[in-house]
Amino acid sequence: MQDDLYDQTGDCVEVATLAWRKSSRSGDTGGACVEVAGLAAAVGVRDSKDPDGPKLVFASAELRAFARRAKSGGFDLR
């Protein structure tokens, strides 16, 4: 299991003790979801089907910008 990773500042982030959560819309079956965990100035992201697998850390502003673009259709294939 990957117990730590580094944020954009190079600081080590302990992920084994983070409070991971996923959307309530994912249902009881788990499904293909991502889980997120809040950090001081960043957000951890992992695959709900593989909680011991790789984790990513994004600056909070980066993840907000990504969500805005996704909601506005910025990633839609044309």
Backbone as numpy.savetxt, mean C-alpha at the origin, in Angstrom:
# Nx Ny Nz CAx CAy CAz Cx Cy Cz
10.02 -13.91 5.83 9.19 -12.73 5.83 10.07 -11.48 5.83
9.69 -10.52 5.06 10.40 -9.25 5.02 9.92 -8.41 6.20
10.78 -8.16 7.16 10.37 -7.44 8.36 10.58 -5.94 8.30
11.40 -5.48 7.36 11.60 -4.05 7.27 11.90 -3.64 5.85
11.76 -2.39 5.57 12.08 -1.82 4.28 12.44 -0.37 4.50
12.73 0.33 3.44 13.19 1.71 3.58 12.22 2.67 2.90
11.96 3.79 3.55 11.11 4.80 2.93 11.96 5.70 2.03
11.37 6.72 1.45 12.08 7.57 0.50 13.22 8.35 1.13
13.23 8.50 2.44 14.32 9.23 3.11 15.47 8.30 3.46
15.30 7.01 3.22 16.34 6.05 3.56 16.20 5.50 4.96
15.17 5.94 5.69 14.95 5.43 7.04 14.31 4.06 6.98
14.76 3.17 7.84 14.19 1.83 7.90 12.79 1.90 8.51
11.87 1.14 7.93 10.49 1.11 8.40 10.17 -0.31 8.83
9.77 -0.50 10.07 9.39 -1.81 10.59 7.97 -2.12 10.11
7.81 -3.17 9.29 6.49 -3.47 8.74 5.79 -4.63 9.43
6.51 -5.41 10.22 5.90 -6.56 10.87 4.83 -6.14 11.88
4.96 -4.96 12.44 4.00 -4.53 13.47 3.00 -3.49 12.97
3.01 -3.17 11.69 2.08 -2.18 11.16 0.64 -2.71 11.19
-0.31 -1.81 11.30 -1.73 -2.17 11.25 -2.17 -2.11 9.79
-2.14 -3.25 9.10 -2.53 -3.31 7.69 -4.04 -3.38 7.59
-4.60 -2.70 6.60 -6.06 -2.75 6.40 -6.36 -2.77 4.90
-7.56 -3.27 4.59 -8.00 -3.29 3.19 -9.43 -2.77 3.12
-9.88 -2.52 1.94 -11.20 -1.95 1.73 -12.29 -2.85 2.29
-13.28 -2.25 2.91 -14.43 -3.02 3.40 -15.23 -3.59 2.23
-15.03 -3.05 1.04 -15.73 -3.55 -0.15 -15.11 -4.83 -0.70
-14.01 -5.28 -0.12 -13.36 -6.48 -0.63 -14.11 -7.74 -0.26
-15.02 -7.66 0.70 -15.84 -8.82 1.06 -15.10 -9.79 1.96
-15.78 -10.88 2.30 -15.23 -11.87 3.22 -14.26 -12.83 2.56
-14.31 -12.94 1.25 -13.46 -13.92 0.57 -12.03 -13.44 0.39
-11.75 -12.20 0.68 -10.40 -11.68 0.55 -10.14 -11.09 -0.80
-10.41 -11.85 -1.85 -10.27 -11.35 -3.21 -8.88 -10.87 -3.54
-8.79 -10.19 -4.65 -7.53 -9.65 -5.13 -7.44 -8.19 -4.69
-6.98 -7.98 -3.49 -6.95 -6.63 -2.93 -5.54 -6.23 -2.53
-5.37 -4.96 -2.38 -4.14 -4.47 -1.76 -4.49 -4.05 -0.34
-3.53 -4.15 0.53 -3.68 -3.67 1.89 -2.76 -2.47 2.06
-3.16 -1.55 2.89 -2.35 -0.36 3.13 -2.11 -0.20 4.63
-1.01 0.46 4.95 -0.67 0.77 6.34 -0.10 2.18 6.38
-0.61 2.99 7.28 -0.14 4.36 7.40 1.18 4.44 8.14
2.08 5.24 7.61 3.36 5.55 8.25 3.39 7.05 8.51
4.45 7.55 9.08 4.52 8.98 9.42 4.26 9.88 8.22
4.98 9.70 7.13 4.80 10.55 5.94 4.69 9.70 4.69
4.27 8.46 4.87 4.23 7.54 3.75 3.11 6.52 3.96
2.91 5.69 2.95 1.91 4.63 3.01 2.55 3.34 2.54
2.42 2.28 3.33 2.89 0.96 2.93 1.79 0.26 2.15
2.17 -0.51 1.13 1.21 -1.23 0.29 1.70 -2.66 0.13
0.78 -3.63 0.25 1.12 -5.04 0.02 -0.08 -5.76 -0.58
0.16 -6.94 -1.12 -0.88 -7.79 -1.71 -1.56 -8.57 -0.59
-2.88 -8.49 -0.51 -3.60 -9.18 0.56 -3.48 -10.70 0.46
-3.24 -11.22 -0.73 -3.09 -12.66 -0.90 -1.71 -13.15 -0.49
-0.75 -12.24 -0.33 0.63 -12.60 0.00 1.17 -11.64 1.06
0.61 -11.69 2.27 1.01 -10.72 3.29 2.48 -10.82 3.70
3.12 -11.96 3.46 4.54 -12.10 3.77 5.42 -11.74 2.59
4.80 -11.39 1.47 5.55 -11.05 0.26 6.07 -9.63 0.29
6.45 -9.13 -0.87 7.03 -7.79 -0.96 6.06 -6.69 -0.52
6.64 -5.66 0.03 5.88 -4.47 0.41 6.49 -3.27 -0.28
5.66 -2.30 -0.60 6.12 -1.06 -1.22 5.79 0.10 -0.29
6.60 1.14 -0.34 6.32 2.35 0.43 6.29 3.53 -0.52
5.22 4.31 -0.44 5.06 5.50 -1.27 4.89 6.71 -0.36
5.46 7.82 -0.76 5.19 9.07 -0.04 3.68 9.32 -0.11
3.12 9.83 0.95 1.67 10.06 0.99 1.19 10.90 -0.19
1.93 11.95 -0.54 1.55 12.81 -1.66 1.56 12.05 -2.98
2.52 11.14 -3.15 2.57 10.35 -4.38 1.35 9.46 -4.51
0.96 8.82 -3.42 -0.19 7.92 -3.47 -1.49 8.70 -3.70
-1.60 9.88 -3.10 -2.79 10.72 -3.35 -2.86 11.12 -4.82
-1.72 11.50 -5.41 -1.70 11.89 -6.83 -2.08 10.71 -7.71
-1.60 9.52 -7.38 -1.95 8.31 -8.13 -3.45 8.06 -8.06
-4.02 8.14 -6.85 -5.46 7.89 -6.68 -6.29 8.91 -7.45
-5.89 10.19 -7.41 -6.62 11.22 -8.16 -6.60 10.91 -9.65
-5.43 10.54 -10.16 -5.33 10.26 -11.60 -6.15 9.02 -11.98
-6.12 8.00 -11.13 -6.90 6.79 -11.41 -8.40 7.10 -11.41
-8.86 7.88 -10.43 -10.28 8.24 -10.35 -10.73 9.08 -11.53
-9.83 9.89 -12.07 -10.20 10.77 -13.20 -10.08 10.08 -14.54
-9.68 8.79 -14.55 -9.55 8.05 -15.79 -8.20 8.21 -16.47
-7.25 8.78 -15.77 -5.93 9.03 -16.34 -5.16 7.80 -16.76
-5.54 6.63 -16.26 -4.85 5.40 -16.63 -5.70 4.51 -17.54
-6.88 5.00 -17.95 -7.75 4.21 -18.82 -7.07 3.97 -20.16
-7.18 2.74 -20.65 -6.64 2.42 -21.97 -7.59 2.95 -23.02
-7.06 3.55 -24.05 -7.91 4.13 -25.09 -7.78 3.35 -26.37
